[in-house]
Amino acid sequence: LEALRDNPIQITMSDLLQNVEKKLSTLEPANLLDIIILLQAVGGFLFLLIAFSVSDTPNIGFVTILNAIIFLVYPAYAYLTIHIWKSALTYGVTLGIGTVVCFLGMMSAVFWGQLSLCEEIDDTIQQYGCTSTITYRIICLLSVAMFIFQITLTLLLAHYQLIILKDLIEYNVIREESDDDLAPYKIPSNIASRQSAEL
C-alpha cells in the first residue's frame, strides 16, 4: 500500500487521448462507423425517453417526439446502407439525410437550451409552458450529444465513402471491362468495303 502511495499511477489527459487515438486509428472504417452508429442509437433511445416527458410542452412537444423517432431510425438506415445495401444511391441518400439530421440536432439543442432559461409562473398564459427546466436542460444536452454524434458520423461517411463502396466500385470496373470484351465484332474496313462493292 505504501508503494502505491509513493509511486502513484499518473495518467494524464494527453496520455489517455493518445491511447484512444491509437486504438481508433487501428479500427477498420466500418467498425468505427458502427461504434458511432451504436452511440447515436443509444442517444436516440434516451432522447425518446426524455421526449415523452416533455411532449406536453406547447408548440414543440409533438415535434420533439418526431425528432426522437428520426434520431432512432437514422442509425438503423445508416447501418443497413454500410453493411447490406451498399449502393451509391443509398449512400448518397444517407449522406444527405445525415446532413439534415445534423441541423435538426443543432436546432433542437438551441431551442431546448433557450427554453431551459424560462421562468415558471403561476398564471396561465396561452401557448406558454415551463414545467421542468431540469428536464429541458437534460434534453438540451442530449440534443448536443446527438448533434456531435451525427456530424461525426456524416463526416466519417463522407471521408470513408470510397473505402465502404470499394466492392461496388471494383464490381463496376470489372463489369465495364467485361462489357468491352463482349462488344459486337467489328468487320475490318477492307472486308466491309469488298462486301459493299459486291452488292
Accessible surface in RSA format (square Angstrom, percent):
REM  Atomic radii and reference values for relative SASA: ProtOr
REM  Chains: A
REM  Algorithm: Lee & Richards
REM  Probe-radius: 1.40
REM  Slices: 20
REM RES _ NUM      All-atoms   Total-Side   Main-Chain    Non-polar    All polar
REM                ABS   REL    ABS   REL    ABS   REL    ABS   REL    ABS   REL
RES LEU A   1   163.48  91.0 120.66  86.3  42.81 107.6 121.81  85.5  41.66 112.1
RES GLU A   2   123.43  70.9 121.39  91.8   2.05   4.9  36.35  70.3  87.08  71.1
RES ALA A   3    75.85  69.7  64.33  99.3  11.52  26.2  70.71  99.6   5.15  13.6
RES LEU A   4   110.08  61.3 106.15  75.9   3.93   9.9 106.62  74.9   3.46   9.3
RES ARG A   5   166.66  70.0 142.13  72.5  24.53  58.4  71.71  98.0  94.95  57.5
RES ASP A   6   120.96  84.7  89.00  88.6  31.96  75.6  32.16  75.7  88.80  88.6
RES ASN A   7   115.32  79.5 108.55 104.9   6.77  16.3  23.58  56.7  91.74  88.7
RES PRO A   8    68.50  49.9  58.36  53.2  10.15  36.9  61.18  50.5   7.33  45.5
RES ILE A   9   143.87  81.9 113.21  84.3  30.66  73.9 118.33  85.2  25.54  69.3
RES GLN A  10   142.28  79.6 114.19  83.5  28.09  66.9  36.88  78.5 105.41  79.9
RES ILE A  11   120.42  68.5  88.85  66.2  31.57  76.1  89.45  64.4  30.97  84.0
RES THR A  12    71.73  51.0  65.31  66.2   6.42  15.3  69.47  93.3   2.25   3.4
RES MET A  13   133.23  69.0 122.80  81.3  10.44  24.8 117.89 100.2  15.34  20.3
RES SER A  14    64.04  54.1  58.35  77.9   5.69  13.1  42.80  91.2  21.24  29.8
RES ASP A  15    61.68  43.2  60.13  59.8   1.55   3.7  15.29  36.0  46.39  46.3
RES LEU A  16    86.38  48.1  86.38  61.8   0.00   0.0  86.38  60.7   0.00   0.0
RES LEU A  17   104.90  58.4 102.23  73.1   2.67   6.7 102.34  71.9   2.56   6.9
RES GLN A  18   108.43  60.6 105.17  76.9   3.25   7.7  30.77  65.5  77.65  58.9
RES ASN A  19    75.14  51.8  73.74  71.3   1.40   3.4  14.63  35.2  60.51  58.5
RES VAL A  20    70.09  46.1  68.28  61.8   1.81   4.4  70.04  60.9   0.04   0.1
RES GLU A  21   119.92  68.8 116.21  87.9   3.71   8.8  42.02  81.3  77.90  63.6
RES LYS A  22   136.94  66.8 131.96  81.0   4.98  11.9  86.10  77.5  50.83  54.1
RES LYS A  23   150.12  73.2 145.98  89.6   4.14   9.9  93.45  84.1  56.67  60.4
RES LEU A  24    74.11  41.3  70.03  50.1   4.08  10.2  70.19  49.3   3.91  10.5
RES SER A  25    87.38  73.8  48.11  64.2  39.26  90.5  48.72 103.8  38.65  54.1
RES THR A  26   108.91  77.5  76.56  77.6  32.35  77.1  69.31  93.1  39.60  59.9
RES LEU A  27    60.53  33.7  44.59  31.9  15.94  40.1  46.38  32.6  14.15  38.1
RES GLU A  28   113.19  65.0 111.23  84.1   1.97   4.7  38.09  73.7  75.10  61.3
RES PRO A  29    21.08  15.4  20.49  18.7   0.58   2.1  21.08  17.4   0.00   0.0
RES ALA A  30    28.41  26.1  27.75  42.8   0.66   1.5  27.75  39.1   0.66   1.7
RES ASN A  31    69.20  47.7  67.86  65.6   1.34   3.2  10.86  26.1  58.35  56.4
RES LEU A  32    21.22  11.8  21.22  15.2   0.00   0.0  21.22  14.9   0.00   0.0
RES LEU A  33     0.00   0.0   0.00   0.0   0.00   0.0   0.00   0.0   0.00   0.0
RES ASP A  34    39.17  27.4  35.01  34.8   4.16   9.8  20.61  48.5  18.56  18.5
RES ILE A  35    72.91  41.5  71.62  53.4   1.29   3.1  72.85  52.5   0.06   0.2
RES ILE A  36    19.16  10.9  19.16  14.3   0.00   0.0  19.16  13.8   0.00   0.0
RES ILE A  37    11.45   6.5  11.45   8.5   0.00   0.0  11.45   8.2   0.00   0.0
RES LEU A  38   115.67  64.4 113.38  81.1   2.29   5.7 115.64  81.2   0.03   0.1
RES LEU A  39    77.85  43.4  76.29  54.6   1.56   3.9  76.32  53.6   1.53   4.1
RES GLN A  40     0.14   0.1   0.14   0.1   0.00   0.0   0.00   0.0   0.14   0.1
RES ALA A  41    32.27  29.7  30.49  47.0   1.78   4.1  30.84  43.4   1.43   3.8
RES VAL A  42    78.51  51.7  75.46  68.3   3.05   7.4  78.38  68.1   0.13   0.4
RES GLY A  43     5.83   7.2   0.00   N/A   5.83   7.2   5.52  15.1   0.32   0.7
RES GLY A  44     0.00   0.0   0.00   N/A   0.00   0.0   0.00   0.0   0.00   0.0
RES PHE A  45   106.99  53.5 106.99  66.3   0.00   0.0 106.99  64.9   0.00   0.0
RES LEU A  46    80.04  44.6  80.04  57.3   0.00   0.0  80.04  56.2   0.00   0.0
RES PHE A  47     0.00   0.0   0.00   0.0   0.00   0.0   0.00   0.0   0.00   0.0
RES LEU A  48    28.90  16.1  28.90  20.7   0.00   0.0  28.90  20.3   0.00   0.0
RES LEU A  49    90.49  50.4  79.99  57.2  10.50  26.4  80.36  56.4  10.13  27.3
RES ILE A  50    40.20  22.9  40.20  29.9   0.00   0.0  40.20  28.9   0.00   0.0
RES ALA A  51     0.00   0.0   0.00   0.0   0.00   0.0   0.00   0.0   0.00   0.0
RES PHE A  52   117.37  58.7 103.63  64.2  13.74  35.8 103.98  63.0  13.39  38.3
RES SER A  53    71.07  60.1  38.28  51.1  32.79  75.5  48.95 104.2  22.12  31.0
RES VAL A  54     3.38   2.2   2.11   1.9   1.27   3.1   3.38   2.9   0.00   0.0
RES SER A  55    50.29  42.5  34.82  46.5  15.47  35.6  11.98  25.5  38.31  53.7
RES ASP A  56   109.42  76.6  79.10  78.7  30.31  71.7  49.77 117.1  59.64  59.5
RES THR A  57     9.56   6.8   2.49   2.5   7.07  16.9   5.16   6.9   4.40   6.6
RES PRO A  58    45.36  33.1  29.21  26.6  16.15  58.7  39.58  32.7   5.78  35.9
RES ASN A  59   111.04  76.6  66.68  64.4  44.36 106.8  39.69  95.5  71.35  69.0
RES ILE A  60    28.25  16.1  26.79  20.0   1.46   3.5  27.24  19.6   1.00   2.7
RES GLY A  61     2.57   3.2   0.00   N/A   2.57   3.2   0.71   1.9   1.86   4.2
RES PHE A  62   142.91  71.5 135.22  83.8   7.69  20.0 137.72  83.5   5.19  14.8
RES VAL A  63    66.89  44.0  66.86  60.5   0.04   0.1  66.86  58.1   0.04   0.1
RES THR A  64     0.36   0.3   0.35   0.4   0.01   0.0   0.01   0.0   0.35   0.5
RES ILE A  65    24.00  13.7  24.00  17.9   0.00   0.0  24.00  17.3   0.00   0.0
RES LEU A  66    77.83  43.3  77.60  55.5   0.23   0.6  77.60  54.5   0.23   0.6
RES ASN A  67    11.32   7.8  11.32  10.9   0.00   0.0   0.00   0.0  11.32  10.9
RES ALA A  68     0.00   0.0   0.00   0.0   0.00   0.0   0.00   0.0   0.00   0.0
RES ILE A  69    79.42  45.2  79.08  58.9   0.34   0.8  79.42  57.2   0.00   0.0
RES ILE A  70    70.30  40.0  68.15  50.8   2.14   5.2  70.12  50.5   0.17   0.5
RES PHE A  71     0.65   0.3   0.65   0.4   0.00   0.0   0.65   0.4   0.00   0.0
RES LEU A  72    53.42  29.7  44.43  31.8   8.99  22.6  44.52  31.3   8.90  24.0
RES VAL A  73    90.24  59.4  87.56  79.3   2.69   6.5  90.21  78.4   0.03   0.1
RES TYR A  74     5.75   2.7   2.74   1.6   3.02   7.8   5.28   4.0   0.47   0.6
RES PRO A  75     1.65   1.2   1.63   1.5   0.02   0.1   1.65   1.4   0.00   0.0
RES ALA A  76    56.37  51.8  46.91  72.4   9.46  21.5  54.94  77.4   1.43   3.8
RES TYR A  77    52.78  24.6  50.43  28.7   2.35   6.1  43.81  32.9   8.97  11.1
RES ALA A  78     0.00   0.0   0.00   0.0   0.00   0.0   0.00   0.0   0.00   0.0
RES TYR A  79    97.10  45.3  97.10  55.2   0.00   0.0  56.26  42.3  40.84  50.3
RES LEU A  80    58.05  32.3  58.05  41.5   0.00   0.0  58.05  40.8   0.00   0.0
RES THR A  81     0.00   0.0   0.00   0.0   0.00   0.0   0.00   0.0   0.00   0.0
RES ILE A  82     1.49   0.8   1.15   0.9   0.35   0.8   1.15   0.8   0.35   0.9
RES HIS A  83    65.98  36.1  42.57  29.6  23.41  59.9  23.50  24.2  42.49  49.4
RES ILE A  84   111.87  63.7  86.42  64.4  25.45  61.3  89.41  64.4  22.46  61.0
RES TRP A  85   111.11  44.6  89.65  43.4  21.46  50.4  71.05  37.9  40.06  65.0
RES LYS A  86    69.24  33.8  64.27  39.4   4.96  11.8  29.58  26.6  39.66  42.2
RES SER A  87    37.39  31.6  37.39  49.9   0.00   0.0  33.66  71.7   3.74   5.2
RES ALA A  88    64.42  59.2  53.24  82.2  11.18  25.4  53.78  75.7  10.63  28.2
RES LEU A  89   138.32  77.0 129.91  92.9   8.41  21.1 135.75  95.3   2.57   6.9
RES THR A  90    29.55  21.0  29.53  29.9   0.02   0.1  29.55  39.7   0.00   0.0
RES TYR A  91     1.86   0.9   1.86   1.1   0.00   0.0   1.86   1.4   0.00   0.0
RES GLY A  92    39.39  48.6   0.00   N/A  39.39  48.6  30.11  82.6   9.28  20.8
RES VAL A  93    61.53  40.5  54.41  49.3   7.12  17.2  60.54  52.6   0.99   2.7
RES THR A  94     0.50   0.4   0.50   0.5   0.00   0.0   0.50   0.7   0.00   0.0
RES LEU A  95    33.04  18.4  32.73  23.4   0.31   0.8  32.95  23.1   0.09   0.2
RES GLY A  96    37.79  46.6   0.00   N/A  37.79  46.6  35.43  97.2   2.36   5.3
RES ILE A  97    73.55  41.9  71.44  53.2   2.11   5.1  72.79  52.4   0.76   2.1
RES GLY A  98     0.00   0.0   0.00   N/A   0.00   0.0   0.00   0.0   0.00   0.0
RES THR A  99    61.14  43.5  60.68  61.5   0.47   1.1  46.63  62.6  14.51  21.9
RES VAL A 100    98.24  64.6  96.87  87.7   1.37   3.3  97.64  84.8   0.61   1.6
RES VAL A 101     2.62   1.7   2.62   2.4   0.00   0.0   2.62   2.3   0.00   0.0
RES CYS A 102    10.15   7.7  10.15  11.3   0.00   0.0   7.29  18.5   2.86   3.1
RES PHE A 103   113.53  56.8 113.45  70.3   0.09   0.2 113.53  68.8   0.00   0.0
RES LEU A 104    32.92  18.3  32.42  23.2   0.50   1.3  32.42  22.8   0.50   1.3
RES GLY A 105     0.25   0.3   0.00   N/A   0.25   0.3   0.25   0.7   0.00   0.0
RES MET A 106    76.85  39.8  76.31  50.5   0.55   1.3  45.39  38.6  31.47  41.7
RES MET A 107   111.73  57.9 105.06  69.5   6.67  15.9  69.24  58.9  42.49  56.3
RES SER A 108     7.00   5.9   0.39   0.5   6.61  15.2   6.43  13.7   0.57   0.8
RES ALA A 109    11.41  10.5   9.05  14.0   2.36   5.4   9.33  13.1   2.08   5.5
RES VAL A 110    91.90  60.5  85.15  77.1   6.75  16.3  91.32  79.3   0.58   1.6
RES PHE A 111    78.02  39.0  73.62  45.6   4.40  11.4  77.53  47.0   0.48   1.4
RES TRP A 112     2.65   1.1   2.65   1.3   0.00   0.0   0.00   0.0   2.65   4.3
RES GLY A 113    20.71  25.5   0.00   N/A  20.71  25.5  16.38  45.0   4.33   9.7
RES GLN A 114   121.68  68.0 112.04  81.9   9.64  23.0  34.15  72.7  87.53  66.4
RES LEU A 115    31.60  17.6  28.02  20.0   3.59   9.0  31.36  22.0   0.25   0.7
RES SER A 116     8.06   6.8   6.75   9.0   1.32   3.0   0.00   0.0   8.06  11.3
RES LEU A 117   124.65  69.4 100.54  71.9  24.12  60.6 104.30  73.2  20.36  54.8
RES CYS A 118    24.88  18.8   4.69   5.2  20.19  47.5  15.38  39.0   9.50  10.2
RES GLU A 119   129.34  74.3 123.84  93.7   5.50  13.1  44.79  86.6  84.54  69.0
RES GLU A 120   112.71  64.7  82.53  62.4  30.17  71.8  27.93  54.0  84.78  69.2
RES ILE A 121    80.99  46.1  51.25  38.2  29.73  71.7  56.61  40.8  24.37  66.1
RES ASP A 122   154.94 108.5 117.96 117.4  36.98  87.4  38.83  91.4 116.11 115.8
RES ASP A 123   112.94  79.1 100.47 100.0  12.47  29.5  24.01  56.5  88.93  88.7
RES THR A 124   136.06  96.8 101.73 103.1  34.34  81.8  73.30  98.5  62.76  94.9
RES ILE A 125    93.73  53.3  84.98  63.3   8.75  21.1  87.98  63.4   5.75  15.6
RES GLN A 126   155.24  86.8 130.26  95.2  24.98  59.5  47.79 101.7 107.45  81.5
RES GLN A 127   112.12  62.7  91.20  66.7  20.92  49.8  39.55  84.2  72.57  55.0
RES TYR A 128    82.44  38.5  65.07  37.0  17.37  45.2  58.70  44.1  23.74  29.3
RES GLY A 129    14.61  18.0   0.00   N/A  14.61  18.0  10.97  30.1   3.63   8.1
RES CYS A 130    13.31  10.1   0.74   0.8  12.58  29.6   0.75   1.9  12.56  13.5
RES THR A 131    93.51  66.5  70.92  71.9  22.59  53.8  66.45  89.2  27.06  40.9
RES SER A 132    36.93  31.2  33.59  44.8   3.34   7.7  24.89  53.0  12.04  16.9
RES THR A 133    27.36  19.5  26.37  26.7   0.99   2.4   8.72  11.7  18.64  28.2
RES ILE A 134   118.87  67.6 118.51  88.3   0.36   0.9 118.64  85.4   0.23   0.6
RES THR A 135    27.26  19.4  27.23  27.6   0.03   0.1   6.35   8.5  20.91  31.6
RES TYR A 136     0.86   0.4   0.86   0.5   0.00   0.0   0.33   0.3   0.53   0.7
RES ARG A 137   119.24  50.1 117.96  60.1   1.28   3.0  46.70  63.8  72.54  44.0
RES ILE A 138    74.13  42.2  73.83  55.0   0.30   0.7  74.02  53.3   0.11   0.3
RES ILE A 139     0.00   0.0   0.00   0.0   0.00   0.0   0.00   0.0   0.00   0.0
RES CYS A 140    22.03  16.7  22.03  24.6   0.00   0.0   1.39   3.5  20.64  22.3
RES LEU A 141   124.66  69.4 119.86  85.7   4.80  12.1 120.19  84.4   4.46  12.0
RES LEU A 142    27.18  15.1  26.79  19.2   0.38   1.0  27.12  19.0   0.06   0.2
RES SER A 143     0.00   0.0   0.00   0.0   0.00   0.0   0.00   0.0   0.00   0.0
RES VAL A 144    60.08  39.5  59.75  54.1   0.32   0.8  60.08  52.2   0.00   0.0
RES ALA A 145    30.84  28.4  26.90  41.5   3.94   9.0  30.67  43.2   0.16   0.4
RES MET A 146     0.61   0.3   0.36   0.2   0.25   0.6   0.16   0.1   0.45   0.6
RES PHE A 147    53.20  26.6  53.06  32.9   0.14   0.4  53.20  32.3   0.00   0.0
RES ILE A 148    90.82  51.7  90.82  67.7   0.00   0.0  90.82  65.4   0.00   0.0
RES PHE A 149    46.83  23.4  46.83  29.0   0.00   0.0  46.83  28.4   0.00   0.0
RES GLN A 150     0.45   0.3   0.45   0.3   0.00   0.0   0.45   1.0   0.00   0.0
RES ILE A 151    66.12  37.6  66.12  49.3   0.00   0.0  66.12  47.6   0.00   0.0
RES THR A 152    43.98  31.3  41.08  41.6   2.90   6.9  30.05  40.4  13.93  21.1
RES LEU A 153     0.00   0.0   0.00   0.0   0.00   0.0   0.00   0.0   0.00   0.0
RES THR A 154    15.20  10.8  15.18  15.4   0.03   0.1  15.18  20.4   0.03   0.0
RES LEU A 155   114.39  63.7 110.62  79.1   3.77   9.5 111.07  78.0   3.32   8.9
RES LEU A 156    32.85  18.3  32.81  23.5   0.04   0.1  32.85  23.1   0.00   0.0
RES LEU A 157     0.18   0.1   0.18   0.1   0.00   0.0   0.18   0.1   0.00   0.0
RES ALA A 158    51.47  47.3  37.43  57.8  14.04  31.9  37.67  53.1  13.79  36.5
RES HIS A 159   134.50  73.5 107.18  74.5  27.32  69.9  68.61  70.7  65.89  76.7
RES TYR A 160    38.56  18.0  38.55  21.9   0.01   0.0   9.40   7.1  29.16  35.9
RES GLN A 161    70.46  39.4  70.46  51.5   0.00   0.0   4.89  10.4  65.57  49.7
RES LEU A 162   126.34  70.4 122.10  87.4   4.24  10.7 122.32  85.9   4.02  10.8
RES ILE A 163    92.46  52.6  83.31  62.1   9.15  22.1  85.26  61.4   7.20  19.5
RES ILE A 164    12.29   7.0   6.47   4.8   5.81  14.0   9.77   7.0   2.52   6.8
RES LEU A 165     8.83   4.9   8.48   6.1   0.35   0.9   8.83   6.2   0.00   0.0
RES LYS A 166   107.13  52.3 106.24  65.2   0.89   2.1  50.03  45.0  57.09  60.8
RES ASP A 167    80.85  56.6  75.18  74.8   5.67  13.4  30.00  70.6  50.85  50.7
RES LEU A 168    46.51  25.9  41.26  29.5   5.25  13.2  45.18  31.7   1.33   3.6
RES ILE A 169    71.06  40.4  70.13  52.2   0.93   2.2  70.99  51.1   0.07   0.2
RES GLU A 170    87.78  50.4  85.51  64.7   2.27   5.4  34.92  67.5  52.86  43.2
RES TYR A 171   124.99  58.4 121.95  69.4   3.04   7.9  88.76  66.7  36.22  44.7
RES ASN A 172    51.21  35.3  51.21  49.5   0.00   0.0  12.99  31.3  38.23  36.9
RES VAL A 173    72.02  47.4  71.41  64.6   0.61   1.5  71.84  62.4   0.18   0.5
RES ILE A 174   111.28  63.3 110.83  82.6   0.45   1.1 110.83  79.8   0.45   1.2
RES ARG A 175   117.56  49.4 114.62  58.4   2.94   7.0  33.23  45.4  84.33  51.1
RES GLU A 176   108.62  62.4 106.69  80.7   1.92   4.6  36.28  70.2  72.34  59.1
RES GLU A 177   104.12  59.8 101.57  76.8   2.55   6.1  41.61  80.5  62.51  51.0
RES SER A 178    45.61  38.5  43.41  57.9   2.20   5.1  35.15  74.8  10.46  14.7
RES ASP A 179    80.66  56.5  71.08  70.7   9.59  22.7  25.80  60.7  54.86  54.7
RES ASP A 180   109.05  76.4  92.54  92.1  16.52  39.1  27.52  64.8  81.53  81.3
RES ASP A 181   121.27  84.9  88.58  88.2  32.69  77.3  29.33  69.0  91.94  91.7
RES LEU A 182   144.66  80.6 118.75  85.0  25.91  65.1 122.86  86.3  21.81  58.7
RES ALA A 183    57.20  52.6  37.43  57.8  19.76  45.0  41.66  58.7  15.54  41.2
RES PRO A 184   117.51  85.6 101.76  92.8  15.74  57.2 112.88  93.2   4.63  28.8
RES TYR A 185   181.78  84.9 150.15  85.4  31.63  82.3 127.01  95.4  54.77  67.5
RES LYS A 186   174.39  85.1 159.15  97.7  15.24  36.3 106.80  96.1  67.59  72.0
RES ILE A 187    93.63  53.3  74.21  55.3  19.42  46.8  74.21  53.4  19.42  52.7
RES PRO A 188    58.83  42.9  47.32  43.1  11.51  41.8  58.83  48.6   0.00   0.0
RES SER A 189    95.80  81.0  82.26 109.8  13.54  31.2  53.08 113.0  42.72  59.9
RES ASN A 190    96.03  66.2  86.76  83.8   9.26  22.3  40.46  97.4  55.56  53.7
RES ILE A 191    68.77  39.1  68.77  51.2   0.00   0.0  68.77  49.5   0.00   0.0
RES ALA A 192    41.48  38.1  35.18  54.3   6.31  14.3  36.86  51.9   4.63  12.3
RES SER A 193    67.36  56.9  57.82  77.2   9.55  22.0  47.78 101.7  19.58  27.4
RES ARG A 194   143.69  60.3 139.32  71.0   4.37  10.4  58.74  80.3  84.95  51.5
RES GLN A 195    92.14  51.5  90.48  66.1   1.66   3.9  30.51  64.9  61.63  46.7
RES SER A 196    73.68  62.3  56.90  75.9  16.78  38.6  44.42  94.6  29.26  41.0
RES ALA A 197    86.99  80.0  47.86  73.9  39.13  89.0  60.10  84.6  26.89  71.2
RES GLU A 198   139.50  80.1 102.68  77.7  36.82  87.7  45.59  88.2  93.91  76.7
RES LEU A 199   188.73 105.1 129.43  92.6  59.31 149.1 143.31 100.6  45.42 122.2
END  Absolute sums over single chains surface
CHAIN  1 A    13584.3      11915.5       1668.7       9213.9       4370.3
END  Absolute sums over all chains
TOTAL         13584.3      11915.5       1668.7       9213.9       4370.3
